[in-house]
Amino acid sequence: MFEDSYKIRVSARAVIFHEGCVLLNQFGDGVYYNFPGGGIEARENAWMAVVREVREETGLNVAAGKFVFALEYEPWSADHVYGDGHHISFFFCCEPLHGTALSAPAIPDVNPHDTSIVSRPVWVALAKLPEINLVPRVNQNLLRYFETGAFEPAFFLDKGEVIP
């Protein structure tokens, strides 16, 4: 039965601020950006996963902090813009433990539609946020969060629909 075999990928992602910048994964030469993080593996919780994923993707050791927001990508309602996999991501504010020097990932993330587009970690100035292609599209929400410490809304869909 379809319902018994349906899978939803659950991931944990980091929001990391430092000196007026936010840490993002840049794909290609800025084709798009996303937050460091990835799938939660067996025998780990979301906080453990975000720490592991940030270390794997950026070289930073971080402490996972408070939950900031959740994002659901459902491919059928989003016209499969980011592939065919249904996933839910939990975002956490994280703090670097030792410095902020980044290193290239041993195995960079690859764009599933174009394997020549790979990721690398970069610090992006908050002033540049309005002009970059950030996935998910939370540019303004992120700026507000940096200024106020409050992220509204707490849950939304990737095509911009807000769930109050």
Contact map, one row per residue, 1 for C-alpha under 8 A:
11111000000000000000000000000000000000000000000000000000000000000000000000000000000000000000000000000000000000000000000000000000000000000000000000000000000000000000
11111100000000000000000000000000000000000000000000000000000000000000000000000000000000000000000000000000000000000000000000000000000000000000000000000000000000000000
11111100000000000000000000000000000000000000000000000000000000000000000000000000000000000000000000000000000000000000000000000000000000000000000000000000000000000000
11111100000000000000000000000000000000000000000000000000000000000000000000000000000000000000000000000000000000000000000000000000000000000000000000000000000000000000
11111110000000000000000000000000000000000000000000000000000000000000000000000000000000000000000000000000000000000000000000000000000000000000000000000000000000000000
01111111000000000000000000000000000000000000000000000000000000000000000000000000000000000000000000000000000000000000000000000000000000000000000000000000000000000000
00001111100000000000000000000000000000000000000000000000000000000000000000000000000001000000000000000000000000000000000000000000000000000000000000000000000000000000
00000111110000000000000000000000000000000000000000000000000000000000000000000000000011110000000000000000000000000000000000000000000000000000000000000000000000000000
00000011111000000000000000000000000000100000000000000000000000000000000000000000000011110000000000000000000000000000000000000000000000000000000000000000000000000000
00000001111100000000000000000000000000110000000000000000000000000000000000000000000000111100000000000000000000000000000000000000000000000000000000000000000000000000
00000000111110000000000000000000000011110000010010000000000000000000000000000000000000111100000000000000000000000000000000000000000000000000000000000000000000000000
00000000011111000000000000000000000011110000011011000000000000000000000000000000000000001111000000000000000000000000000000000000000000000000000000000000000000000000
00000000001111100000000000000000001111000000000001001100000000000000000000000000000000001111000000000000000000000000000000000000000000000000000000000000000000000000
00000000000111110000000000000000001110000000000001000100000000010000000000000000000000000011110000000000000000000000000000000000000000000000000000000000000000000000
00000000000011111000011000000000001100000000000000000000000000000000000000000000000000000011110000000000000000000000000000000000000000000000000000000000000000000000
00000000000001111100011000000000000000000000000000000000000000000000000000000000000000000000111100000000000000000000000000000000000000000000000000000000000000000000
00000000000000111111111000000000000000000000000000000000000000000000000000000000000000000000001000000000000000000000000000000000000000000000000001000000000000000000
00000000000000011111111000000000000000000000000000000000000000000000000000000000000000000000000000000000000000000000000000000000000000000000000000000000000000000000
00000000000000001111100000000000000000000000000000000000000000000000000000000000000000000000000000000000000000000000000000000000000000000000000000000000000000000000
00000000000000001111110000000000000000000000000000000000000000000000000000000000000000000000000000000000000000000000000000001100000000000000000000000000000000000000
00000000000000001111111000000000000000000000000000000000000000000000000000000000000000000000000000000000000000000000000000111100000000000000000000000000000000000000
00000000000000111101111100000000000000000000000000000000000000000000000000000000000000000000000000000000000000000000000000111100000000000000000000000000000000000000
00000000000000111100111110000000001100000000000000000000000000000000000000000000000000000000000000000000000000000000000011110000000000000000000000000000000000000000
00000000000000000000011111000000111100000000000000000000000000000000000000000000000000000000000000000000000000000000000011110000000000000000000000000000000000000000
00000000000000000000001111100000111100000000000000000000000000000000000000000000000000000000000000000000000000000000001111000000000000000000000000000000000000000000
00000000000000000000000111111111110000000000000000000000000000000000000000000000000000000000000000000000000000000000001111000000000000000000000000000000000000000000
00000000000000000000000011111111100000000000000000000000000000000000000000000000000000000000000000000000000000100000111100000000000000000000000000000000000000000000
00000000000000000000000001111111000000000000000000000000000000000000000000000000000000000000000000000000000000000001111000000000000000000000000000000000000000000000
00000000000000000000000001111110000000000000000000000000000000000000000000000000000000000000000000000000000000000000000000000000000000000000000000000000000000000000
00000000000000000000000001111111100000000000000000000000000000000000000000000000000000000000000000000000000000000000000000000000000110000000000000000000000000000000
00000000000000000000000001111111100000000000000000000000000000000000000000000000000000000000000000000000000000000000000000000000000010000000000000000000000000000000
00000000000000000000000001110111110000000000000000000000000000000000000000000000000000000000000000000000000000000000000000000000000111100000000000000000000000000000
00000000000000000000000111100111111000000000000000000000000000000000000000000000000000000000000000000000000000000000000000000000000111100000000000000000000000000000
00000000000000000000000111000001111100000000000000000000000000000000000000000000000000000000000000000000000000000000000000000000000001110000000000000000000000000000
00000000000011100000001110000000111110000000000000000000000000000000000000000000000000000000000000000000000000000000000000000000000000100000000000000000000000000000
00000000000011100000001110000000011111000000000000001100110000000000000000000000000000000000000000000000000000000000000010000000000000000000000000000000000000000000
00000000001111000000000000000000001111100000000011001100100000000000000000000000000000000000000000000000000000000000000000000000000000000000000000000000000000000000
00000000001110000000000000000000000111110000000011001000000000000000000000000000000000000000000000000000000000000000000000000000000000000000000000000000000000000000
00000000111100000000000000000000000011111000000010000000000000000000000000000000000000000000000000000000000000000000000000000000000000000000000000000000000000000000
00000000011100000000000000000000000001111101110010000000000000000000000000000000000000000000000000000000000000000000000000000000000000000000000000000000000000000000
00000000000000000000000000000000000000111111100010000000000000000000000000000000000000000000000000000000000000000000000000000000000000000000000000000000000000000000
00000000000000000000000000000000000000011111000000000000000000000000000000000000000000000000000000000000000000000000000000000000000000000000000000000000000000000000
00000000000000000000000000000000000000001111100000000000000000000000000000000000000000000000000000000000000000000000000000000000000000000000000000000000000000000000
00000000000000000000000000000000000000011111110110000000000000000000000000000000000000000000000000000000000000000000000000000000000000000000000000000000000000000000
00000000000000000000000000000000000000011011111110000000000000000000000000000000000000000000000000000000000000000000000000000000000000000000000000000000000000000000
00000000001100000000000000000000000000010001111111000000000000000000000000000000000000000100000000000000000000000000000000000000000000000000000000000000000000000000
00000000000100000000000000000000000000000000111111100000000000010000000000000000000000000001000000000000000000000000000000000000000000000000000000000000000000000000
00000000000000000000000000000000000000000001111111110000000000010000000000000000000000000000000000000000000000000000000000000000000000000000000000000000000000000000
00000000001100000000000000000000000011111001111111111000000000000000000000000000000000000000000000000000000000000000000000000000000000000000000000000000000000000000
00000000000111000000000000000000000011000000011111111100000000010000000000000000000000000001000000000000000000000000000000000000000000000000000000000000000000000000
00000000000000000000000000000000000000000000001111111110000011110000000000000000000000000000000000000000000000000000000000000000000000000000000000000000000000000000
00000000000000000000000000000000000000000000000111111111000000000000000000000000000000000000000000000000000000000000000000000000000000000000000000000000000000000000
00000000000010000000000000000000000111000000000011111111100000000000000000000000000000000000000000000000000000000000000000000000000000000000000000000000000000000000
00000000000011000000000000000000000110000000000001111111111111000000000000000000000000000000000000000000000000000000000000000000000000000000000000000000000000000000
00000000000000000000000000000000000000000000000000111111111111000000000000000000000000000000000000000000000000000000000000000000000000000000000000000000000000000000
00000000000000000000000000000000000000000000000000011111111000000000000000000000000000000000000000000000110000000000000000000000000000000000000000000000000000000000
00000000000000000000000000000000000110000000000000001111111000000000000000000000000000000000000000000001111100000000000110000000000000000000000000000000000000000000
00000000000000000000000000000000000100000000000000000111111100000000000000000000000000000000000000000111100000000000000110000000000000000000000000000000000000000000
00000000000000000000000000000000000000000000000000000111111110000000000000000000000000000000000000001111100000000000000000000000000000000000000000000000000000000000
00000000000000000000000000000000000000000000000000000110011111000000000000000000000000000000000111111110000000000000000000000000000000000000000000000000000000000000
00000000000000000000000000000000000000000000000000100110001111100000000000000000000000000000000111000000000000000000000000000000000000000000000000000000000000000000
00000000000000000000000000000000000000000000000000100110000111110000000000000000000000000000011111000000000000000000000000000000000000000000000000000000000000000000
00000000000000000000000000000000000000000000000000100000000011111000000000000000000000000000011110000000000000000000000000000000000000000000000000000000000000000000
00000000000001000000000000000000000000000000001101100000000001111100000000000000000000000001111000000000000000000000000000000000000000000000000000000000000000000000
00000000000000000000000000000000000000000000000000000000000000111110000000000000000000000001111000000000000000000000000000000000000000000000000000000000000000000000
00000000000000000000000000000000000000000000000000000000000000011111000000000000000000000001110000000000000000000000000000000000000000000000000000000000000000000000
00000000000000000000000000000000000000000000000000000000000000001111100000000000000000000111100000000000000000000000000000000000000000000000000000000000000000000000
00000000000000000000000000000000000000000000000000000000000000000111110000000000000000000111100000000000000000000000000000000000000000000000000000000010010000000000
00000000000000000000000000000000000000000000000000000000000000000011111000000000000000000111000000000000000000000000000000000000000000000000000000000010111000000000
00000000000000000000000000000000000000000000000000000000000000000001111100000000000000011110000000000000000000000000000000000000000000000000000000000000011100000000
00000000000000000000000000000000000000000000000000000000000000000000111110000000000000011100000000000000000000000000000000000000000000000000000000000000001111000000
00000000000000000000000000000000000000000000000000000000000000000000011111000000000001111000000000000000000000000000000000000000000000000000000000000000001111000000
00000000000000000000000000000000000000000000000000000000000000000000001111100100000001110000000000000000000000000000000000000000000000000000000000000000000011000000
00000000000000000000000000000000000000000000000000000000000000000000000111111100000011100000000000000000000000000000000000000000000000000000000000000000000011000000
00000000000000000000000000000000000000000000000000000000000000000000000011111111111111000000000000000000000000000000000000000000000000000000000000000000000000000000
00000000000000000000000000000000000000000000000000000000000000000000000001111111000100000000000000000000000000000000000000000000000000000000000000000000000000000000
00000000000000000000000000000000000000000000000000000000000000000000000001111111000000000000000000000000000000000000000000000000000000000000000000000000000000000000
00000000000000000000000000000000000000000000000000000000000000000000000011111111100000000000000000000000000000000000000000000000000000000000000000000000000001100000
00000000000000000000000000000000000000000000000000000000000000000000000000111111100000000000000000000000000000000000000000000000000000000000000000000000000000000000
00000000000000000000000000000000000000000000000000000000000000000000000000111111111100000000000000000000000000000000000000000000000000000000000000000000000000000000
00000000000000000000000000000000000000000000000000000000000000000000000000100111111000000000000000000000000000000000000000000000000000000000000000000000000000000000
00000000000000000000000000000000000000000000000000000000000000000000000000100001111100000000000000000000000000000000000000000000000000000000000000000000000000000000
00000000000000000000000000000000000000000000000000000000000000000000000000100001111110000000000000000000000000011000000000000000000000000000000000000000000000000000
00000000000000000000000000000000000000000000000000000000000000000000000000110001011111000000000000000000000000000000000000000000000000000000000000000000000000000000
00000001100000000000000000000000000000000000000000000000000000000000000001100000001111100000000000000000000000000000000000000000000000000000000000000000000000000000
00000011100000000000000000000000000000000000000000000000000000000000000111100000000111110000000000000000000000000000000000000000000000000000000000000000000000000000
00000001111000000000000000000000000000000000000000000000000000000000000111000000000011111000000000000000000000000000000000000000000000000000000000000000000000000000
00000001111000000000000000000000000000000000000000000000000000000000011110000000000001111100000000000000000000000000000000000000000000000000000000000000000000000000
00000000011110000000000000000000000000000000000000000000000000000000011100000000000000111110000000000000000000000000000000000000000000000000000000000000000000000000
00000000011110000000000000000000000000000000010000000000000000000011111000000000000000011111000000000000000000000000000000000000000000000000000000000000000000000000
00000000000111100000000000000000000000000000000000000000000000000011110000000000000000001111100000000000000000000000000000000000000000000000000000000000000000000000
00000000000111100000000000000000000000000000001001000000000000011111100000000000000000000111110000000000000000000000000000000000000000000000000000000000000000000000
00000000000001110000000000000000000000000000000000000000000000011111000000000000000000000011111000000000000000000000000000000000000000000000000000000000000000000000
00000000000001110000000000000000000000000000000000000000000001111100000000000000000000000001111100000000000000000000000000000000000000000000000000000000000000000000
00000000000000011000000000000000000000000000000000000000000001111000000000000000000000000000111110000000000000000000000000000000000000000000000000000000000000000000
00000000000000010000000000000000000000000000000000000000000111100000000000000000000000000000011111110000000000000000000000000000000000000000000000000000000000000000
00000000000000000000000000000000000000000000000000000000000111100000000000000000000000000000001111100000000000000000000000000000000000000000000000000000000000000000
00000000000000000000000000000000000000000000000000000000000111000000000000000000000000000000000111110000000000000000000000000000000000000000000000000000000000000000
00000000000000000000000000000000000000000000000000000000000100000000000000000000000000000000000111111000000000000000000000000000000000000000000000000000000000000000
00000000000000000000000000000000000000000000000000000000000100000000000000000000000000000000000101111100000000000000000000000000000000000000000000000000000000000000
00000000000000000000000000000000000000000000000000000000001100000000000000000000000000000000000000111110000000000000000000000000000000000000000000000000000000000000
00000000000000000000000000000000000000000000000000000000011100000000000000000000000000000000000000011111000000000000000011000000000000000000000000000000000000000000
00000000000000000000000000000000000000000000000000000000011100000000000000000000000000000000000000001111100000000000000010000000000000000000000000000000000000000000
00000000000000000000000000000000000000000000000000000000111000000000000000000000000000000000000000000111110100000000000110000000000000000000000000000000000000000000
00000000000000000000000000000000000000000000000000000001111000000000000000000000000000000000000000000011111100000000000100000000000000000000000000000000000000000000
00000000000000000000000000000000000000000000000000000001100000000000000000000000000000000000000000000001111100000000000000000000000000000000000000000000000000000000
00000000000000000000000000000000000000000000000000000000100000000000000000000000000000000000000000000000111110000000000000000000000000000000000000000000000000000000
00000000000000000000000000000000000000000000000000000000100000000000000000000000000000000000000000000001111111000000011100000000000000000000000000000000000000000000
00000000000000000000000000000000000000000000000000000000000000000000000000000000000000000000000000000000001111100000011000000000000000000000000000000000000000000000
00000000000000000000000000000000000000000000000000000000000000000000000000000000000000000000000000000000000111110111111000000000000000000000000000000000000000000000
00000000000000000000000000100000000000000000000000000000000000000000000000000000000000000000000000000000000011111111110000000000000000000000000000000000000000000000
00000000000000000000000000000000000000000000000000000000000000000000000000000000001000000000000000000000000001111110000000000000000000000000000000000000000000000000
00000000000000000000000000000000000000000000000000000000000000000000000000000000001000000000000000000000000000111110000000000000000000000000000000000000000000000000
00000000000000000000000000000000000000000000000000000000000000000000000000000000000000000000000000000000000001111111100000000000000000000000000000000000000000000000
00000000000000000000000000000000000000000000000000000000000000000000000000000000000000000000000000000000000001111111110000000000000000000000000000000000000000000000
00000000000000000000000000010000000000000000000000000000000000000000000000000000000000000000000000000000000001100111110000000000000000000000000000000000000000000000
00000000000000000000000000110000000000000000000000000000000000000000000000000000000000000000000000000000000001100111111000000000000000000000000000000000000000000000
00000000000000000000000000110000000000000000000000000000000000000000000000000000000000000000000000000000000111100011111100000000000000000000000000000000000000000000
00000000000000000000000011110000000000000000000000000000000000000000000000000000000000000000000000000000000111000000111110000000000000000000000000000000000000000000
00000000000000000000000011100000000000000000000000000000110000000000000000000000000000000000000000000001100100000000011111000000000000000000000000000000000000000000
00000000000000000000001111000000000100000000000000000000110000000000000000000000000000000000000000000111000000000000001111100000000000000000000000000000000000000000
00000000000000000000001111000000000000000000000000000000000000000000000000000000000000000000000000000100000000000000000111110000000000000000000000000000000000000000
00000000000000000000111100000000000000000000000000000000000000000000000000000000000000000000000000000000000000000000000011111000000000000000000000000000000000000000
00000000000000000000111100000000000000000000000000000000000000000000000000000000000000000000000000000000000000000000000001111101100000000000000000000000000000000000
00000000000000000001110000000000000000000000000000000000000000000000000000000000000000000000000000000000000000000000000000111111100000000000000000000000000000000000
00000000000000000001110000000000000000000000000000000000000000000000000000000000000000000000000000000000000000000000000000011111100000000000001000000000000000000000
00000000000000000000000000000000000000000000000000000000000000000000000000000000000000000000000000000000000000000000000000001111110000000000000000000000000000000000
00000000000000000000000000000000000000000000000000000000000000000000000000000000000000000000000000000000000000000000000000011111111100000000000000000000000000000000
00000000000000000000000000000000000000000000000000000000000000000000000000000000000000000000000000000000000000000000000000011111111101000011001000000000000000000000
00000000000000000000000000000000000000000000000000000000000000000000000000000000000000000000000000000000000000000000000000000011111100000011000000000000000000000000
00000000000000000000000000000000000000000000000000000000000000000000000000000000000000000000000000000000000000000000000000000001111110000000000000000000000000000000
00000000000000000000000000000101100000000000000000000000000000000000000000000000000000000000000000000000000000000000000000000001111111000000000000000000000000000000
00000000000000000000000000000111100000000000000000000000000000000000000000000000000000000000000000000000000000000000000000000000001111101000000000000000000000000000
00000000000000000000000000000001110000000000000000000000000000000000000000000000000000000000000000000000000000000000000000000000100111111110000000000000000000000000
00000000000000000000000000000001111000000000000000000000000000000000000000000000000000000000000000000000000000000000000000000000000011111100000000000000000000000000
00000000000000000000000000000000010000000000000000000000000000000000000000000000000000000000000000000000000000000000000000000000000001111100000000000000000001000000
00000000000000000000000000000000000000000000000000000000000000000000000000000000000000000000000000000000000000000000000000000000000011111110000000000000000001010000
00000000000000000000000000000000000000000000000000000000000000000000000000000000000000000000000000000000000000000000000000000000000001111111110000000000000000000000
00000000000000000000000000000000000000000000000000000000000000000000000000000000000000000000000000000000000000000000000000000000110001001111111000000000000000000000
00000000000000000000000000000000000000000000000000000000000000000000000000000000000000000000000000000000000000000000000000000000110000000111111100000000000000000000
00000000000000000000000000000000000000000000000000000000000000000000000000000000000000000000000000000000000000000000000000000000000000000111111110000011000000000000
00000000000000000000000000000000000000000000000000000000000000000000000000000000000000000000000000000000000000000000000000000000000000000111111111000010000000000000
00000000000000000000000000000000000000000000000000000000000000000000000000000000000000000000000000000000000000000000000000000100100000000011111111100000000000000000
00000000000000000000000000000000000000000000000000000000000000000000000000000000000000000000000000000000000000000000000000000000000000000001111111111110000000000000
00000000000000000000000000000000000000000000000000000000000000000000000000000000000000000000000000000000000000000000000000000000000000000000111111111110000000000000
00000000000000001000000000000000000000000000000000000000000000000000000000000000000000000000000000000000000000000000000000000000000000000000011111111100000000000000
00000000000000000000000000000000000000000000000000000000000000000000000000000000000000000000000000000000000000000000000000000000000000000000001111111000000000000000
00000000000000000000000000000000000000000000000000000000000000000000000000000000000000000000000000000000000000000000000000000000000000000000000111111100000000000000
00000000000000000000000000000000000000000000000000000000000000000000000000000000000000000000000000000000000000000000000000000000000000000000000111111110000000000000
00000000000000000000000000000000000000000000000000000000000000000000000000000000000000000000000000000000000000000000000000000000000000000000000111011111000000000000
00000000000000000000000000000000000000000000000000000000000000000001100000000000000000000000000000000000000000000000000000000000000000000000110110001111110000000000
00000000000000000000000000000000000000000000000000000000000000000000000000000000000000000000000000000000000000000000000000000000000000000000100000000111110000000000
00000000000000000000000000000000000000000000000000000000000000000000100000000000000000000000000000000000000000000000000000000000000000000000000000000011111100000111
00000000000000000000000000000000000000000000000000000000000000000001110000000000000000000000000000000000000000000000000000000000000000000000000000000011111100000011
00000000000000000000000000000000000000000000000000000000000000000000111100000000000000000000000000000000000000000000000000000000000000000000000000000000111110000111
00000000000000000000000000000000000000000000000000000000000000000000011100000000000000000000000000000000000000000000000000000000000000000000000000000000111111011111
00000000000000000000000000000000000000000000000000000000000000000000001111000000000000000000000000000000000000000000000000000000000000000000000000000000001111111110
00000000000000000000000000000000000000000000000000000000000000000000001111000100000000000000000000000000000000000000000000000000000000011000000000000000000111111000
00000000000000000000000000000000000000000000000000000000000000000000000000000100000000000000000000000000000000000000000000000000000000000000000000000000000011111000
00000000000000000000000000000000000000000000000000000000000000000000000000000000000000000000000000000000000000000000000000000000000000001000000000000000000111111100
00000000000000000000000000000000000000000000000000000000000000000000000000000000000000000000000000000000000000000000000000000000000000000000000000000000000111111110
00000000000000000000000000000000000000000000000000000000000000000000000000000000000000000000000000000000000000000000000000000000000000000000000000000000101110011111
00000000000000000000000000000000000000000000000000000000000000000000000000000000000000000000000000000000000000000000000000000000000000000000000000000000111110001111
00000000000000000000000000000000000000000000000000000000000000000000000000000000000000000000000000000000000000000000000000000000000000000000000000000000111100000111
